[in-house]
């Protein structure tokens, strides 16, 4: 749904602006930091053991809530212990660590670029007003 709206909004833009956006998108995709992030993200998405641990963690977290609701404190504690163990295993997994680091770096880069583009746009608009 959101993709369709974005596509419609992009289609409504003048051709030169669409071309500029395409060029910027391609340039961003070519940056090694972004490429590294995308490669690691793909590895995470296709890592079955990590996915299984994530699913087990989600189940354990749901069990904690369910047991707390019916006041089964020992069962809730056991589920919490399991959830804590799974969370630690996921957080210390080398792929998770690499993913978080690459996500951080990609996010920093994109934030920098966003601020740069905003400053340039503000300068252009200010020059037009003068």
N, C-alpha and C positions, 0 to 999 in steps of 0.2 A: 504494500500500500504506500509506504513512505517512498519506496524506490520509484513507483509510478508518478507520484507527485513531483519528485525531484526531476525525473525525466521530462515531465510536462513543463516544469519551470525552465529547465535548460533549453528545451525546444523553443520556448518563447523568446529566448535571448537572441540578439542580433548574431549573425554568423561570425563576425570578427571576435566577439566576446566568447562564443563557444569555442572557437579555435584557440584563443588565448588560454582558456580554462583547460583545454585538452593538452596544450603545450606545458602548462604548469603541472598538471597531473602526471604527465609522462616524465617531466624533469624530477619531480618528487620521487616517483617510482624508481628512477635510476640512481638515486642516492644510496650508497652502500649501507648506511645505517638503516634505511627503510627496507632494503633488500634482505639484510640480515634478520631484521624483525620478522618479515614475512616468511622467511625460511624456517625460523624457529617456531613461529606460530603454526605453520603447517605440520611441523614435527610433533608439536604438542597435540594438535587436533587428531593426529593419526597414531598416537601412542596409546595402544590398548591398555597396558598396565596402569598408566596414569589415569586414563578415563575410568577404569574399573575402580581405582582407589577413590576418585572423585565421586562416583556413584555410591560407593559404600559410605563415604563420609556424609553425603546428603541423606542417605537412609538412616544412618546413626543419629544425625541431627534431628530428623523427624521423629525417631524413636524417643529421643530425650524429651521432646515436647509432649508426645503422646503419653509417655509414662508419668511425666509431671502432672498432666491433667487428671490422670486417674490415681494420682498419689502413690505410685509404685516407686518409692525413693531408691531402693536398691537397684532396681532395673534401670532407672534413669541414671544413676551413678555409673553403672556398668556401660551403658550406652555412651555416656560422656567420656569415660575412659577410652573406649574404642574410638570415639570421634577425635579425641585429642591425639591419640596415637596415629590415626590416619592423617590428620591435619599436619602433624610433624613430619610424617613420611613424605607427604606431598610437598611441603615447604622446603624440605632439605634435598629433594630430588634435583640432580644437576640440571635437568632439562627445565624444571620450574624456575630455578635460579637464573639460568640463561635467558629464559623467556621474560622474566620480570626485568632483568637488566636491559635487554634489548627493547622492551616496551618503554621503559623509562627514557632511554636514549632517543628513541623515535618520537616519543611525546615531547621531549625537550626541544628537539629539532623542529617539530611542527609548531610548537608554541612560539619559538623564535621566529619562524617564517611568518606566522600569522601576525605577530606584532610588527614585523618588518613591513609586510604588505599593508597593514593598517596605517602605519606611519607614512608610507609612501602615498597612500590614497588620501590621507588627511592633508599632506603637503600639496598634492595636486588640487584638491578642493579648495584649499586656502589660497593658492595661487590664482585660481579661477575667480575667487571672490574679490581679489584686489584689482 
